[in-house]
Amino acid sequence: MKHNPMYAEYASAYADAIEANIYNAQFERPSLLALLPDVKNKSVLDLGCGPGVYAQILTQRGARVTAVDGSAEMVAITSDRLGPSVNCYQQNLNDGLPTEKDHSYDVVISPLTIHYLQDWRPFLKAVHRVLKHAGSFVFSTHHPMVDFTASPSGDYFRTELIEEQWDTIGKPVDVAYYRRPLTGIFESLKAAGLMVADFSEGEPVAEMKQSNPEKYLELKTKPCFLFFRCITVA
Ligand SMILES: C[S@@+](CC[C@H](N)C(=O)[O-])C[C@H]1O[C@@H](n2cnc3c(N)ncnc32)[C@H](O)[C@@H]1O
């Protein structure tokens, strides 16, 4: 697992930054939540929970939430934020979900996390295993066409490591993640027994038209993220 300081050393600054920013708060979260089924009284697993913004929304919507992250700092922030109402623990998702029982969740979410995994197979196998029959897996990831602009190989069809710097927290921080073609994304889901039931490329909130017309136009005319709702098939 490549070390990503954004989610460790800078976890607290990241938590503050995504609370109300453009990409997470005004674009990614509303777009992912638009695909989320009703979670009232449902058991929901949040994989790559980060600072717990999603876990909090799920709890407010009446779900029983388990939140998992590979970063001890993120687990601490989520635990502080939500207390014992959420079961939160540290787990490297490259190793699957060894402590979770089969068919125990109605819904699994994983916003903006799967691209940190080089091999999706153990992760998707675990998602399928812990979901109940016809359970939903809702996730978001980078759009491969956007990441292709940073491709070291120039080969769209390769799965490859991208290393760059993001200024999410107001200063450049190194990040490393994996880009893969759309074909690879769909093949991985199919191989894991996850059928795509709904899909979008996201929608910025309408208020952004007034508050940040330039960014609104950019997000309305250029790709950014992908959003999936999958259901389990045998
Ligand atoms: C971009 S943040 C998204 C956080 C949260 N899902 C959200 O959207 O607000 C990605 C999260 O994935 C976690 N992560 C990255 N690689 C991981 C791995 N191999 N195992 C578990 N968590 C990982 C990071 O620690 C970080 O909290």
The ligand as a Gaussian input file, in Angstrom:
#p B3LYP/6-31G(d) Opt

LIG

0 1
 C      -10.229000      10.464000      -0.664000
 S      -10.382000       9.780000       0.935000
 C      -12.145000       9.514000       0.960000
 C      -12.716000       9.527000       2.352000
 C      -14.241000       9.356000       2.413000
 N      -14.664000       8.143000       1.756000
 C      -14.952000      10.541000       1.816000
 O      -15.285000      10.479000       0.624000
 O      -15.143000      11.545000       2.526000
 C       -9.758000       8.131000       0.718000
 C       -9.710000       7.316000       1.978000
 O       -9.305000       5.976000       1.628000
 C       -8.434000       5.492000       2.609000
 N       -7.605000       4.420000       2.041000
 C       -6.722000       4.529000       1.017000
 N       -6.139000       3.329000       0.777000
 C       -6.666000       2.451000       1.674000
 C       -6.470000       1.074000       1.935000
 N       -5.607000       0.331000       1.235000
 N       -7.174000       0.507000       2.952000
 C       -8.061000       1.233000       3.676000
 N       -8.291000       2.543000       3.459000
 C       -7.599000       3.154000       2.482000
 C       -7.622000       6.706000       3.030000
 O       -7.003000       6.528000       4.297000
 C       -8.671000       7.809000       2.996000
 O       -9.282000       7.985000       4.248000

